[in-house]
Amino acid sequence: MTIRQREIGDVVVLDIDGKIMGGVDSELFQETIQSLIDSGKRKVVVNLENVKWINSTGLGVLIAGYSALQKSGGRLKLLQVSERVEGLLNITKLSTIFESYQGEDEAVESFV
């Protein structure tokens, strides 16, 4: 998994490529989220357009990032979730927790 970070106004977009499966992925994601929190960034959109696979540990990675941001007064939202990942979010009822958007502008503007 790789993470590319970019900013649109005061919103940070994390473009994820590859599979989210825990282990090293978990450490990389948590370090990225913690770095954003430490630098005062509280609005994060995770772009999953190029994530074709996520396992239960990977879902835990997203939940941990969501929780860390919540505790610091921030919010994490998902962008361009594939059908497969969306199915997992629905089965696990995590779709009731995560806000998910198909368009980047819509996701960014949802923080206002």
C-alpha positions in Angstrom: 0.0 0.0 0.0 1.2 3.5 -0.8 -0.3 6.8 0.5 -0.1 10.1 -1.4 -1.1 13.2 0.5 -2.5 16.4 -0.9 -4.4 19.3 0.4 -7.5 21.1 -0.9 -8.0 24.1 1.3 -8.0 22.9 4.9 -8.9 19.3 3.8 -6.3 16.6 3.4 -6.9 14.0 0.8 -5.0 10.7 1.2 -4.9 8.8 -2.1 -4.4 5.1 -1.2 -3.0 2.6 -3.8 -2.9 -1.1 -3.4 -4.4 -3.5 -0.8 -5.2 -2.5 2.8 -4.4 -5.6 4.9 -2.9 -4.5 8.2 0.7 -5.1 9.4 3.0 -2.6 7.6 -0.1 -1.0 6.1 -1.5 -0.4 9.5 1.6 1.3 10.7 2.0 3.5 7.7 -1.7 4.6 7.8 -1.6 5.3 11.6 1.7 7.2 11.3 0.2 9.3 8.5 -3.0 10.1 10.5 -1.0 10.9 13.7 1.3 13.2 11.7 -1.8 15.0 10.4 -3.2 15.4 13.9 0.1 16.6 15.2 0.2 19.3 12.5 -3.3 20.5 13.3 -5.0 18.8 10.3 -8.5 17.6 11.3 -10.4 17.1 8.0 -9.3 14.0 6.1 -10.7 12.3 3.0 -9.4 8.8 2.3 -9.6 8.2 -1.5 -10.1 4.4 -2.0 -10.4 4.6 -5.8 -7.3 2.5 -6.3 -7.9 0.1 -3.5 -9.2 -3.2 -4.9 -8.9 -5.3 -1.8 -9.3 -4.7 1.9 -9.5 -7.4 4.6 -10.9 -7.3 8.1 -7.6 -6.1 9.5 -7.6 -3.4 6.8 -11.1 -2.3 8.0 -9.6 -2.1 11.5 -6.9 0.3 10.1 -9.6 2.6 8.8 -11.6 2.4 12.0 -8.4 3.3 14.0 -7.8 6.3 11.8 -11.4 7.4 12.2 -11.2 7.0 16.0 -8.0 8.9 16.3 -9.3 11.8 14.3 -12.6 11.8 16.2 -10.7 11.9 19.6 -8.8 15.0 18.3 -11.9 16.8 17.1 -11.5 15.8 13.5 -13.4 13.7 10.9 -12.4 11.1 8.4 -14.5 10.5 5.3 -14.2 8.0 2.4 -14.0 8.7 -1.3 -14.7 6.5 -4.3 -15.3 3.3 -2.5 -15.3 0.3 -4.9 -18.3 -2.1 -5.0 -16.3 -4.8 -3.3 -15.2 -2.5 -0.4 -18.7 -1.0 -0.1 -20.1 -4.5 0.2 -17.8 -5.2 3.1 -18.7 -1.9 4.8 -22.4 -2.8 4.4 -22.0 -6.3 5.8 -20.1 -5.1 8.8 -22.5 -2.2 9.3 -19.5 0.2 9.0 -21.4 2.0 6.3 -23.4 3.6 9.2 -20.2 5.0 10.7 -18.2 6.2 7.6 -19.5 8.9 5.4 -18.8 7.9 1.8 -18.7 10.1 -1.4 -18.2 9.3 -5.0 -17.1 12.8 -6.0 -14.0 14.6 -4.6 -15.6 18.0 -4.6 -18.6 16.7 -2.7 -16.4 15.0 -0.1 -14.3 18.1 0.4 -17.4 20.4 0.6 -19.1 18.1 3.1 -16.8 19.5 5.8 -18.4 22.9 5.7 
